[in-house]
Amino acid sequence: MGIDMCAAIAQTAAFMHQIPTVHKDLKPDNIFVDWEEEFPIVTFIDYGAAKMRSSGSSSRVLTKGYAAP
């Protein structure tokens, strides 16, 4: 199951980069894993340090309640 969970985390990160969003604070506290039967469902939280990139510029993505004022 450990390899399945690592693969699911990597797939989620790859998906976020396609959007294109870079989390910038990925750590165990910011990753939720729920098991749907045998398959891990991964959710990243706390986007306080995240950046969104688009056409040469970038902007911060803030998580309400987590980001500094």
C-alpha positions as YAML, in Angstrom:
chain: A
units: angstrom
residues:
- id: 1
  name: MET
  ca: [0.00, 0.00, 0.00]
- id: 2
  name: GLY
  ca: [2.90, 2.38, 0.61]
- id: 3
  name: ILE
  ca: [3.94, 2.39, -3.04]
- id: 4
  name: ASP
  ca: [0.31, 2.98, -4.12]
- id: 5
  name: MET
  ca: [0.09, 5.95, -1.75]
- id: 6
  name: CYS
  ca: [3.40, 7.43, -2.98]
- id: 7
  name: ALA
  ca: [2.27, 7.01, -6.59]
- id: 8
  name: ALA
  ca: [-1.05, 8.73, -5.83]
- id: 9
  name: ILE
  ca: [0.75, 11.66, -4.16]
- id: 10
  name: ALA
  ca: [3.07, 11.99, -7.17]
- id: 11
  name: GLN
  ca: [0.10, 11.87, -9.59]
- id: 12
  name: THR
  ca: [-1.70, 14.57, -7.59]
- id: 13
  name: ALA
  ca: [1.40, 16.80, -7.65]
- id: 14
  name: ALA
  ca: [1.80, 16.22, -11.41]
- id: 15
  name: PHE
  ca: [-1.86, 17.19, -11.92]
- id: 16
  name: MET
  ca: [-1.39, 20.39, -9.90]
- id: 17
  name: HIS
  ca: [1.62, 21.31, -12.03]
- id: 18
  name: GLN
  ca: [-0.47, 20.89, -15.19]
- id: 19
  name: ILE
  ca: [-3.02, 23.46, -13.92]
- id: 20
  name: PRO
  ca: [-0.24, 25.07, -13.36]
- id: 21
  name: THR
  ca: [-0.08, 25.43, -9.58]
- id: 22
  name: VAL
  ca: [3.00, 24.87, -7.42]
- id: 23
  name: HIS
  ca: [2.16, 24.07, -3.79]
- id: 24
  name: LYS
  ca: [5.59, 25.05, -2.34]
- id: 25
  name: ASP
  ca: [4.86, 23.62, 1.15]
- id: 26
  name: LEU
  ca: [4.22, 19.94, 0.55]
- id: 27
  name: LYS
  ca: [4.74, 17.96, 3.75]
- id: 28
  name: PRO
  ca: [2.86, 15.16, 5.53]
- id: 29
  name: ASP
  ca: [0.72, 17.68, 7.48]
- id: 30
  name: ASN
  ca: [-0.60, 19.10, 4.17]
- id: 31
  name: ILE
  ca: [-1.49, 15.78, 2.54]
- id: 32
  name: PHE
  ca: [-4.73, 13.93, 3.29]
- id: 33
  name: VAL
  ca: [-5.07, 10.34, 2.09]
- id: 34
  name: ASP
  ca: [-8.43, 8.58, 2.11]
- id: 35
  name: TRP
  ca: [-8.74, 4.98, 1.01]
- id: 36
  name: GLU
  ca: [-11.60, 4.19, -1.37]
- id: 37
  name: GLU
  ca: [-11.57, 0.40, -1.18]
- id: 38
  name: GLU
  ca: [-7.98, -0.35, -2.28]
- id: 39
  name: PHE
  ca: [-7.22, 2.99, -3.94]
- id: 40
  name: PRO
  ca: [-5.77, 6.05, -2.20]
- id: 41
  name: ILE
  ca: [-7.55, 9.37, -2.78]
- id: 42
  name: VAL
  ca: [-5.06, 12.21, -2.18]
- id: 43
  name: THR
  ca: [-5.97, 15.80, -1.30]
- id: 44
  name: PHE
  ca: [-3.47, 18.62, -0.78]
- id: 45
  name: ILE
  ca: [-4.42, 21.35, 1.72]
- id: 46
  name: ASP
  ca: [-2.96, 24.66, 2.93]
- id: 47
  name: TYR
  ca: [-2.12, 26.54, -0.25]
- id: 48
  name: GLY
  ca: [-0.82, 29.54, 1.72]
- id: 49
  name: ALA
  ca: [2.58, 29.40, -0.02]
- id: 50
  name: ALA
  ca: [1.33, 28.24, -3.44]
- id: 51
  name: LYS
  ca: [1.95, 30.01, -6.71]
- id: 52
  name: MET
  ca: [-0.13, 29.92, -9.89]
- id: 53
  name: ARG
  ca: [1.79, 30.39, -13.10]
- id: 54
  name: SER
  ca: [0.24, 31.66, -16.32]
- id: 55
  name: SER
  ca: [1.79, 33.14, -19.44]
- id: 56
  name: GLY
  ca: [5.02, 34.29, -17.83]
- id: 57
  name: SER
  ca: [3.56, 35.77, -14.65]
- id: 58
  name: SER
  ca: [2.76, 34.23, -11.30]
- id: 59
  name: SER
  ca: [0.38, 35.01, -8.46]
- id: 60
  name: ARG
  ca: [-0.12, 33.71, -4.95]
- id: 61
  name: VAL
  ca: [-2.92, 31.30, -4.12]
- id: 62
  name: LEU
  ca: [-4.20, 31.79, -0.58]
- id: 63
  name: THR
  ca: [-6.09, 29.39, 1.66]
- id: 64
  name: LYS
  ca: [-8.64, 31.27, 3.76]
- id: 65
  name: GLY
  ca: [-7.82, 30.88, 7.43]
- id: 66
  name: TYR
  ca: [-4.24, 29.73, 6.78]
- id: 67
  name: ALA
  ca: [-2.63, 32.65, 4.97]
- id: 68
  name: ALA
  ca: [-1.16, 35.60, 6.86]
- id: 69
  name: PRO
  ca: [-3.14, 38.84, 6.56]
...
